[in-house]
Amino acid sequence: MRRGKTLFMVAVFLLTLVSLSYGKRIFVTIGTGGITGVYYPTGGAISKMVNEKFAEYGIKATVESTAGSVYNINSVLHGDLDFGICQSDRQYEAVHGLAEWKNKGPQKNLRSVFTIHPESITLIASVNSGIKSVSDLAGKRVNIGNPGSGQLQNSKDVLKAFGISLKDIHPEYVKAVEAPMLLQDGRIDAFFYTVGHPNGNIKEATSGRIKVRIVSIVGPNVVKLLKNHPYYAKAEILRKFYPMAVNTKNIETVGVKATLVTSKKEPANIVYAITKEVFENLSKFKKLHPAFAVLTKKNMLEGMSAPVHKGALRYYRESGLIKYIPKSLIK
Ligand code: GLU
């Protein structure tokens, strides 16, 4: 009888412990991109940093594979995702109510946290398509990107800068994850993907039976493009990352940056914890993906357009990094 009572008490105690720890657990979701891109492992790397301190924060972060930048910004604003990774150019357009946000207007609740690796507008073409420059895309079957991705608008901007309209090509709108297979099957001639390097997607596209070229995006049209859009900059894709491509030199193109965003409504303690753990463990974080090699605490605060979230600001003040943040982003 006594034994039964003791067992009962132990069970009650254990149940209380379990419910207490569940009560404290905060689930956080980070929206990324296709699993062969760099956003997906980046979301994983950010999650790892904060999950390792579960005992301190009670945060359990997980990643979601999504359609990409535009989807992530909108989902963060709707409260469907806590955080999202997005291109610096899409962040700018959302804040200013341009491009995809032209009808909705400026997205006032968008908040930036920090910026991450550089991404390049990457144009991949089969050698037998004869495509050696953007101008050669006329008349070809080109995947310009899925709705919700960052690359969709980048492809349109590049084509426009070269005087090519969507009517001049046969556009496809499929996810980047499917593009290498379509190219290798000869069902498309080329595809655009705005992505960090190296990545599994371009490795897959360049290592099949069909020979593939990474096409440079250069010339006077690009000068015009850079002039018209403040967030585009010259960039280079290192040939050594893709030894199976037919390129013999590094590839000149146009680039942006990956950034982490959230909503104004996200609790400050969560944003603080994520920011702090990534910055305080930056050398460990950088080992998680080769695209992170160039990251410094300073350059991770460059390229933001949305006001910085107050939870992140708390860490930047504490650590003295606040000096790198433009005054206009501190609200
Ligand atoms: N830049 C792409 C996008 O915004 C995603 C790239 C990646 O997943 O690494 O959709």
Boltz pocket constraint, residues with backbone or C-beta under 6 A from the ligand:
constraints:
  - pocket:
      binder: B
      contacts: [[A, 32], [A, 33], [A, 34], [A, 37], [A, 38], [A, 39], [A, 40], [A, 67], [A, 68], [A, 69], [A, 70], [A, 85], [A, 86], [A, 87], [A, 119], [A, 148], [A, 149], [A, 150], [A, 151], [A, 194], [A, 195], [A, 196]]
      max_distance: 6.0
